[in-house]
Amino acid sequence: MKLYSTNNKNNLVSLKQAVMKSLPEDNGLYMPVSIPKLSKSFYKDLDRLSFKELSYQICLNLFDGYIPENKLSEIIDRSVNFPAPIVSFDDHTHLLELFHGPSMAFKDFGARFMSQLMAYFNEGETKRLSILVATSGDTGGAVASGFYNTPGVEVIILYPSGKVSDIQEKQLTTLGNNITALEIEGTFDDCQALVKKAFLDSDVNNHLRLSSANSINIARLIPQSFYYFEAFKQLPSKERKVVFSIPSGNFGNLTAGVFAKMMGLPIDKFIAATNLNDVIPQYLDSGEYTSKPSVATLSNAMDVGDPSNFRRLKNIFSGNGSTWNNMRNHIVGLRFNDSYTKAAIKEVDSRYDYTIDPHGAVAYLAYRQYQIYNEDCQGVILETAHPAKFIDAVETILDKKIHIPDKLATLLDKRKSAEFLTKDFDAFKSWLMNHY
Ligand SMILES: *Cc1c(COP(=O)(O)O)cnc(C)c1O
């Protein structure tokens, strides 16, 4: 399997290079040279395949022998190890629950698969691999649990002090072993700046073998295509047109859905559902891409002003005719503000007796809007996080207590362990140089 950089189609690398480096030097993003269609027999058998089996078949087809079958099966076994069930509100409306992993958000799929691939590519190395990652909340928890106890790999997570939720902080700071949390007196941007500087510092690079667990790593997108198949498999009707409504920030989830469609999954349309950070719906309306500073909303994991995967989408839809028109043939963009989101959380609670989180609520709104002009479709709304991750907001909106799953409740009782550092690079550098 070969990958190219979106900035230079002649810059080809192996999967190992793409995964270990995360980003090409020319500042593009890695993309597979080909995303082949799955065979007729795969689709014929799909209903009978388990989630793990279909994920394995997808990788086999995509990697084309690059990873030995027994290794691949181990990687899938350890990463696709929780379900993605569908909950049906009615014949036309289904919700895909992507929060059954350890951090209770869909980012677990990407983080676990990436950690397994990195551990595999790291086999036989004598020097330990140090993964540096800055998080504003959700990514850190998924990465921490994905790499927990991975031999030969340690993870150093930087997070902004006082700016992540209690649950998110506990997810980063209670694992121990090969996971170290650094609580930085500063913002998320400060954390990210420290990580960037460390990658450029020759002393640090001589001392540690560094890698990043960045969200634009191709290893995070690939497994996110698996659950589109898993959702399709569970749908009651295979005849009605299938639409996926995707609550979007950096558009990794939506791009992975487009990969699934390229592999032959019959998806009629994608709905790019955003909050007021609507750069892509704006582009779909006007043909102009204009990034803008992000604004804070209730669905804060989607507060992104310059979605990183837009470059991958542009690349996919370039070619015959206008990129804008090609993209509009597949993706519909819709945005909603927080008052609509609150109303949707209430509506889903009262009509379906279901507690939806603020991100899923945006996708729910977008699908309902889409349905007005498209009556006979079958919609799958991606529910990207468990509502208890946003417990304060959701309990206030619904004016009642919501259930906290055991997984989160036990976490809250655990003791936090983190090193406190200022945002000064020299302090961070000397911590890195001295921590063995
Ligand atoms: C990260 C995140 C999103 C946005 O996903 P993208 O792939 O960046 O578009 C949506 N919902 C939740 C809960 C998230 O954590």
The ligand as a MOL file (V3000), in Angstrom:
LIG
                    3D

  0  0  0     0  0            999 V3000
M  V30 BEGIN CTAB
M  V30 COUNTS 15 15 0 0 0
M  V30 BEGIN ATOM
M  V30 1 C -13.8940 15.0520 17.5420 0
M  V30 2 C -15.3600 15.0140 17.6900 0
M  V30 3 C -16.2440 15.3670 16.6210 0
M  V30 4 C -15.7420 15.8970 15.3030 0
M  V30 5 O -15.1730 14.8860 14.5150 0
M  V30 6 P -14.2880 15.2370 13.2390 0
M  V30 7 O -13.8110 13.9310 12.7190 0
M  V30 8 O -13.1550 16.1140 13.7330 0
M  V30 9 O -15.1620 15.9640 12.2780 0
M  V30 10 C -17.6050 15.2260 16.8250 0
M  V30 11 N -18.1060 14.7980 18.0080 0
M  V30 12 C -17.3090 14.4660 19.0500 0
M  V30 13 C -17.9250 14.0190 20.3130 0
M  V30 14 C -15.9100 14.5500 18.9310 0
M  V30 15 O -15.1280 14.2290 19.9720 0
M  V30 END ATOM
M  V30 BEGIN BOND
M  V30 1 1 1 2
M  V30 2 1 2 3
M  V30 3 2 2 14
M  V30 4 1 3 4
M  V30 5 2 3 10
M  V30 6 1 4 5
M  V30 7 1 5 6
M  V30 8 2 6 7
M  V30 9 1 6 8
M  V30 10 1 6 9
M  V30 11 1 10 11
M  V30 12 2 11 12
M  V30 13 1 12 13
M  V30 14 1 12 14
M  V30 15 1 14 15
M  V30 END BOND
M  V30 END CTAB
M  END
